[in-house]
Amino acid sequence: MLNQPITIINKLGLHTRAAAKLVATAAKFESKIELKRNDHIINVKSIMGVITLGATKGTVLDLMISGADELEACEAIVGLVNNRFGEAE
């Protein structure tokens, strides 16, 4: 199991379009992928779950991944977040 803190750095935070990109990325992997904010844990493959996090710019989330392709999933998700979900700012 991998546990990696990630910080939302894009201007608009984890809004609907960014959440959809995150869910689409997670869906490519077999591993169980979750995000935790405080005591709230969600399945990253659920767009409704991702949106309920209310993650704005600067929010630190715990990314938790377990499964056969966990390393690849972690790289893809961390890369997406660090690339600001493909947004200009």
KAJO-V284962 format. One record per residue. N is the residue number from 1. SS is DSSP state (hx for helix, st for strand, lp for the rest). Layout:
n:N ss:SS
n:N ss:SS
This chain:
n:1 ss:lp
n:2 ss:st
n:3 ss:st
n:4 ss:st
n:5 ss:st
n:6 ss:st
n:7 ss:st
n:8 ss:lp
n:9 ss:lp
n:10 ss:lp
n:11 ss:lp
n:12 ss:lp
n:13 ss:lp
n:14 ss:lp
n:15 ss:lp
n:16 ss:hx
n:17 ss:hx
n:18 ss:hx
n:19 ss:hx
n:20 ss:hx
n:21 ss:hx
n:22 ss:hx
n:23 ss:hx
n:24 ss:hx
n:25 ss:hx
n:26 ss:hx
n:27 ss:lp
n:28 ss:lp
n:29 ss:lp
n:30 ss:lp
n:31 ss:lp
n:32 ss:st
n:33 ss:st
n:34 ss:st
n:35 ss:st
n:36 ss:st
n:37 ss:st
n:38 ss:lp
n:39 ss:lp
n:40 ss:st
n:41 ss:st
n:42 ss:st
n:43 ss:st
n:44 ss:lp
n:45 ss:lp
n:46 ss:lp
n:47 ss:hx
n:48 ss:hx
n:49 ss:hx
n:50 ss:hx
n:51 ss:hx
n:52 ss:hx
n:53 ss:lp
n:54 ss:lp
n:55 ss:lp
n:56 ss:lp
n:57 ss:lp
n:58 ss:lp
n:59 ss:lp
n:60 ss:st
n:61 ss:st
n:62 ss:st
n:63 ss:st
n:64 ss:st
n:65 ss:st
n:66 ss:st
n:67 ss:lp
n:68 ss:lp
n:69 ss:lp
n:70 ss:hx
n:71 ss:hx
n:72 ss:hx
n:73 ss:hx
n:74 ss:hx
n:75 ss:hx
n:76 ss:hx
n:77 ss:hx
n:78 ss:hx
n:79 ss:hx
n:80 ss:hx
n:81 ss:hx
n:82 ss:hx
n:83 ss:lp
n:84 ss:hx
n:85 ss:hx
n:86 ss:hx
n:87 ss:lp
n:88 ss:lp
n:89 ss:lp
